[in-house]
């Protein structure tokens, strides 16, 4: 087996969704919780946001 097959199929980074390419990031300098409230979101958008974490 070649080393290429040992790690699985090669995936071109440009073919991946941007959210997967960028990875998970965090910012503690400007937390959004001080500006946003989950209670003010529509139920549909609230479910969407919960699915992101």
Backbone as CSV, one residue per row, in Angstrom:
resi,resn,N_x,N_y,N_z,CA_x,CA_y,CA_z,C_x,C_y,C_z
1,UNK,0.832,-1.202,0.000,0.000,0.000,0.000,0.867,1.253,0.000
2,UNK,0.418,2.254,-0.704,1.152,3.516,-0.719,0.724,4.361,0.479
3,UNK,1.563,5.311,0.903,1.199,6.177,2.047,-0.100,6.942,1.820
4,UNK,-0.410,7.242,0.561,-1.640,7.986,0.264,-2.873,7.195,0.682
5,UNK,-2.860,5.886,0.474,-3.999,5.055,0.835,-4.047,4.751,2.330
6,UNK,-2.932,4.879,3.018,-2.893,4.583,4.448,-3.691,5.612,5.251
7,UNK,-3.751,6.841,4.773,-4.456,7.897,5.499,-5.877,8.093,5.002
8,UNK,-6.302,7.315,4.036,-7.650,7.461,3.499,-7.621,8.250,2.213
9,UNK,-8.769,8.449,1.610,-8.815,9.163,0.330,-8.418,10.621,0.503
10,UNK,-7.753,11.143,-0.496,-7.331,12.549,-0.471,-8.536,13.436,-0.776
11,UNK,-8.775,14.412,0.065,-9.879,15.352,-0.138,-9.276,16.721,-0.401
12,UNK,-9.630,17.302,-1.514,-9.161,18.635,-1.841,-9.803,19.618,-0.862
13,UNK,-8.983,20.424,-0.222,-9.488,21.368,0.787,-10.528,22.318,0.199
14,UNK,-10.388,22.670,-1.066,-11.339,23.592,-1.683,-12.706,22.956,-1.907
15,UNK,-12.785,21.624,-1.873,-14.065,20.939,-2.033,-14.834,20.835,-0.719
16,UNK,-14.186,21.163,0.392,-14.829,21.074,1.707,-15.629,22.345,1.977
17,UNK,-16.721,22.252,2.732,-17.454,23.461,3.133,-16.539,24.382,3.941
18,UNK,-16.726,25.678,3.804,-15.851,26.644,4.467,-15.855,26.470,5.984
19,UNK,-16.991,26.079,6.562,-17.057,25.889,8.019,-16.124,24.772,8.468
20,UNK,-15.959,23.741,7.659,-15.049,22.654,8.013,-13.602,23.052,7.773
21,UNK,-13.340,23.839,6.737,-11.962,24.271,6.459,-11.442,25.177,7.562
22,UNK,-12.287,26.071,8.065,-11.847,27.031,9.068,-11.735,26.419,10.461
23,UNK,-12.506,25.392,10.736,-12.455,24.776,12.054,-13.198,25.592,13.093
24,UNK,-13.075,25.173,14.336,-13.787,25.825,15.433,-12.909,26.925,16.011
25,UNK,-13.474,28.106,16.161,-12.740,29.230,16.726,-13.533,29.809,17.892
26,UNK,-12.834,30.519,18.744,-13.531,31.184,19.838,-12.899,32.547,20.068
27,UNK,-13.681,33.461,20.585,-13.202,34.807,20.882,-13.735,35.189,22.259
28,UNK,-12.840,35.390,23.185,-13.264,35.773,24.532,-13.182,37.283,24.746
29,UNK,-12.627,38.002,23.767,-12.533,39.458,23.910,-13.900,40.124,23.773
30,UNK,-14.743,39.596,22.893,-16.043,40.198,22.621,-17.115,39.113,22.612
31,UNK,-17.468,38.562,23.770,-18.466,37.486,23.787,-19.838,37.994,23.334
32,UNK,-20.456,37.246,22.446,-21.768,37.640,21.925,-22.861,37.555,22.976
33,UNK,-22.644,36.772,24.015,-23.680,36.625,25.038,-24.009,37.950,25.717
34,UNK,-23.107,38.911,25.653,-23.385,40.219,26.230,-24.264,41.084,25.342
35,UNK,-24.464,40.644,24.094,-25.226,41.440,23.133,-26.458,40.721,22.597
36,UNK,-26.477,39.399,22.714,-27.577,38.605,22.170,-28.236,37.784,23.259
37,UNK,-29.496,37.518,23.073,-30.230,36.669,23.997,-30.950,35.598,23.190
38,UNK,-30.811,34.345,23.600,-31.499,33.257,22.912,-33.015,33.460,22.960
39,UNK,-33.509,34.109,24.000,-34.948,34.319,24.160,-35.517,35.226,23.065
40,UNK,-34.682,36.055,22.467,-35.166,36.982,21.440,-35.127,36.389,20.040
41,UNK,-34.569,35.190,19.895,-34.502,34.543,18.589,-35.813,33.819,18.288
42,UNK,-36.112,33.674,17.008,-37.288,32.887,16.637,-37.008,31.428,16.990
43,UNK,-38.043,30.636,17.247,-37.822,29.222,17.585,-37.013,28.473,16.523
44,UNK,-37.268,28.764,15.258,-36.535,28.094,14.177,-35.056,28.451,14.222
45,UNK,-34.758,29.735,14.380,-33.359,30.161,14.416,-32.676,29.661,15.689
46,UNK,-33.405,29.605,16.786,-32.854,29.094,18.041,-32.410,27.640,17.866
47,UNK,-33.232,26.823,17.206,-32.876,25.426,16.944,-31.643,25.354,16.054
48,UNK,-31.566,26.233,15.059,-30.409,26.272,14.166,-29.133,26.582,14.946
49,UNK,-29.188,27.586,15.810,-28.015,27.980,16.596,-27.604,26.859,17.547
50,UNK,-28.567,26.204,18.181,-28.252,25.091,19.082,-27.576,23.955,18.332
51,UNK,-27.937,23.752,17.087,-27.334,22.697,16.280,-25.895,22.986,15.900
52,UNK,-25.482,24.243,15.977,-24.104,24.603,15.639,-23.124,24.226,16.734
53,UNK,-23.568,24.187,17.973,-22.631,23.917,19.065,-22.530,22.457,19.412
